[in-house]
Amino acid sequence: MRYQLTPIHCRPWLLNALSFKLIESHYENHYGGALRRLNAITEKLETVDFDTTPGYVINGLKREELVALNSTLLHELYFASMGGDGGKPPAQIADALTRDFGSVVRWKSEFVAMGNALAGGSGWVVLTYLPRDRRLINQYASDHTQAVAGGVPILALDMYEHAYHIDYGANAKAYVDTFMRNLDWKAVEGRYEDASKVAPPRALEQPEFGDLPGVAPEEVKAMIDAGKPVQFIDTRPRHFVSRTQDIIDGATWRDPERVQDWVGELSKSEPVVVFCAYGFHIGCKTAITLRDAGFDAKFMKGGHSGWRAFGGPVKQNV
């Protein structure tokens, strides 16, 4: 596969306080250099015999490919981020920034501060949309390789010295302020619209349990911390409990094979949350049994393992 050149997106003669010399050098030498390097690496990889080539050679080529590819992609986004007047963002992107950062001003303060913090160093500041969480975040992308997995970048600020040294010398702060004055918000909004259509990773589905309501471990802990009444029932099989020898703090273990023996001890006036080892069959089946008996019962997603994974407190099961 050969990667094709993307023509410069912004019109250099319309940029405010960024010289032709700077923009042309940046595009031709740094973006172009990354693209040429990427294609050279790609050509080399096409000739590699992966069955006989030493691992360190493959590692080196694939790492360099990642650096060159991300450099190419981020530079294309960088040039596509400029060409506007940097004024107020349109309503849709302004609403999204307010939702995820508190206000547009708060977002800008963080974004600019991150750029200024890279002064004298190197890296990128990227506004990224996370389909999994359906929200925007500001992130660093150091060495072109550190990116949020699954994220969709919609705005990029290049903080390598080559992006500003010709015009601003070591005055990176002035360059960051100038970049913000050149933001093309309409283009950013368009990329946000596209990114927001990207579906998040598919959630775990258990069609055999239909519409059985579940609750996240974090929500259960918040209920307990707030002092809300909840009957928290551990229904891991006996062999799981004996093997792990710990129990969630605040939960009571009940044998899932003997529900009818202990169901009478529960109150129908308080909600019930049941869980098993991982949040699959046993916890769900127990919740169904309790709901059929008239209880307001839900299963905890992720089960005991999910609780431990997010840092919920456990204690020795004595």
C-alpha positions, 0 to 999 in steps of 0.5 A, spaced: 500 500 500 502 506 498 500 513 501 497 518 497 499 526 499 493 530 501 493 537 499 494 542 504 487 544 507 488 551 509 490 557 504 496 560 507 495 567 504 489 567 509 492 565 515 493 571 520 500 572 523 503 565 520 508 566 514 508 563 508 515 561 509 513 557 516 507 554 513 510 552 506 516 549 510 512 545 515 508 542 510 513 540 505 519 538 509 515 535 515 508 533 513 512 531 506 518 528 510 513 524 514 509 521 508 515 520 504 518 516 510 512 512 511 512 510 504 519 508 504 517 504 510 511 501 507 515 499 501 520 495 506 515 492 509 512 489 503 519 485 502 519 482 509 519 475 510 515 475 516 517 467 517 524 468 517 526 476 519 528 477 526 523 480 531 527 486 533 527 488 525 520 487 525 519 491 531 523 497 529 519 497 522 512 497 525 514 502 530 517 507 525 511 505 521 506 507 527 510 514 528 510 516 520 503 514 519 501 518 526 505 524 524 502 524 517 495 524 520 496 529 525 499 534 520 493 533 515 489 534 521 493 540 523 493 544 517 485 542 516 484 546 523 486 552 521 483 557 516 478 561 520 478 567 524 478 563 531 471 566 533 466 563 537 465 556 535 458 554 532 452 552 536 453 544 535 460 544 537 459 549 543 454 545 546 459 539 546 464 543 549 460 546 554 457 539 556 464 535 556 468 541 559 463 545 563 464 551 558 467 553 551 472 558 556 474 552 560 475 547 554 480 553 551 483 554 557 485 547 558 487 546 551 491 552 551 495 551 557 497 544 555 500 547 548 504 552 553 506 546 557 509 543 551 513 549 550 521 548 549 519 540 548 515 537 543 508 533 541 501 535 540 495 537 543 489 534 540 481 535 541 479 527 541 472 524 540 471 518 544 465 514 541 465 509 547 463 515 552 460 519 547 464 525 549 470 530 547 477 530 551 483 534 550 489 529 550 497 529 548 500 525 543 507 525 544 512 522 539 506 522 534 505 515 537 501 516 544 493 516 542 487 514 545 485 508 542 478 508 539 478 516 539 477 520 533 481 526 533 478 533 530 483 538 532 490 538 532 495 543 535 503 541 533 507 543 538 514 541 535 518 547 534 518 546 527 511 549 527 513 556 530 520 557 530 521 560 524 516 566 526 516 566 533 523 563 535 522 560 542 516 564 544 511 558 544 506 562 547 505 567 542 504 561 537 499 558 541 495 564 541 496 565 534 493 558 532 487 559 536 486 566 532 486 561 526 481 556 528 476 554 523 471 552 527 466 550 521 471 545 519 472 542 526 464 542 527 464 538 521 469 533 523 465 533 530 459 531 526 462 525 523 465 523 529 459 523 533 456 518 528 461 513 530 458 507 534 462 505 540 464 498 541 458 493 542 456 492 549 455 485 552 449 482 550 445 476 553 439 475 549 437 469 553 436 474 559 432 479 555 430 486 558 433 484 565 435 490 568 442 491 570 446 496 574 454 498 574 458 496 580 460 504 581 452 505 581 452 500 587 457 503 591 454 510 590 448 507 593 451 504 599 456 510 600 450 515 600 446 510 605 441 508 600 437 501 602 439 496 598 440 488 599 446 486 596 447 479 595 453 475 593 451 469 589 457 466 586 457 458 586 460 455 593 467 453 589 468 460 587 467 463 594 472 458 597 477 459 592 477 467 592 476 467 600 474 474 599 467 478 599 465 485 597 464 489 603 457 490 604 455 484 601 452 477 603 453 471 600 447 466 599 448 459 595 445 460 588 443 453 588 438 454 594 434 460 593 428 458 596 431 457 603 433 464 603 429 468 599 424 469 605 429 473 609 429 478 604 425 484 604 420 486 598 420 494 601 428 495 599 431 493 592 436 487 591 442 487 587 445 480 586 451 478 583 456 472 581 463 472 579 463 475 572 456 478 571 453 472 567 448 467 568 448 465 575 447 472 577 442 474 572 438 467 573 438 469 581 435 476 579 430 473 575 428 468 580 427 474 585 423 478 580 418 473 579 417 472 587 416 480 587 422 483 589 425 489 585 431 485 583 437 487 579 444 484 577 450 487 577 454 488 571 461 485 571 460 481 578 465 480 583 470 481 578 468 487 575 467 490 582 474 489 584 477 491 577 474 498 578 477 498 585 471 497 590 472 495 597 473 487 599 474 483 605 476 477 607 470 472 607 471 469 614 
